[in-house]
Amino acid sequence: DAEERTTTEGAKNVVLFVGSSIFREWRELRAFDEDWARDGWRVKNRAFGGSTTADVLRAFDDVASSTVASADARKIIVYYCG
């Protein structure tokens, strides 16, 4: 969404969480984002409830391209689907 994209712009590096509701509902990601922001990282949660591996793979290009603003940004992708 537009709000999330705005907060990612200017971020030097991105940690992207994708997968099922285990990440979507993980409240601790907010604290994780605050901790990593000091070192130029943004933490983005792009998980969606009920997703399967096939769902995540179908949506991945759109999710990743809307999250990572810079081609030279370092990226960490954390994936889980149950």
C-alpha positions in Angstrom: 0.0 0.0 0.0 1.0 3.7 -0.4 1.8 4.3 3.2 4.2 1.3 3.4 5.9 2.3 0.2 6.5 5.8 1.5 8.2 4.6 4.7 10.5 2.3 2.6 11.7 5.1 0.3 15.1 6.3 1.3 15.8 3.2 3.3 19.3 1.9 2.5 18.4 -1.7 3.1 15.3 -3.8 3.6 14.3 -6.9 5.6 11.2 -8.3 3.9 8.9 -10.8 5.6 6.7 -12.8 3.3 4.4 -15.8 3.8 1.3 -16.7 5.8 -0.5 -15.3 8.8 2.3 -16.3 11.2 4.1 -13.2 10.0 1.1 -11.1 9.2 0.0 -11.2 12.9 3.5 -11.0 14.4 3.3 -7.9 16.5 7.0 -8.0 17.5 8.0 -6.9 14.0 7.3 -3.3 15.0 10.0 -3.4 17.7 12.3 -5.3 15.3 11.8 -2.4 12.8 12.7 0.2 15.4 15.8 -1.6 16.4 17.1 -2.1 12.8 16.2 1.4 11.7 19.1 2.8 13.6 21.5 1.0 11.2 19.7 2.0 8.0 17.4 -1.0 7.6 13.6 -1.0 7.2 11.6 -4.0 8.1 8.5 -4.6 6.0 5.8 -7.2 6.6 4.2 -8.4 3.4 2.6 -11.6 4.7 -1.0 -12.4 4.0 -3.3 -14.8 5.9 -4.2 -18.1 4.4 -1.4 -17.9 1.8 0.2 -21.0 0.4 3.6 -21.2 -1.3 1.9 -21.0 -4.7 0.1 -17.8 -3.6 3.3 -16.2 -2.3 5.2 -17.1 -5.5 2.4 -15.6 -7.7 2.5 -12.3 -5.7 6.2 -12.1 -5.0 7.3 -9.9 -7.9 4.6 -7.3 -7.1 5.3 -7.5 -3.4 9.1 -7.2 -3.7 9.1 -4.4 -6.3 6.7 -2.3 -4.2 8.9 -2.8 -1.1 12.4 -2.3 -2.3 12.9 1.3 -3.5 16.6 1.0 -4.6 18.2 -1.6 -6.9 21.4 -1.4 -5.0 19.8 -1.8 -1.6 20.8 -4.8 0.4 17.8 -7.2 1.0 17.0 -9.9 3.4 14.0 -12.0 2.6 12.4 -14.1 5.4 9.9 -16.5 4.1 7.5 -18.9 5.9 4.3 -20.6 4.8 2.6 -23.2 7.0 
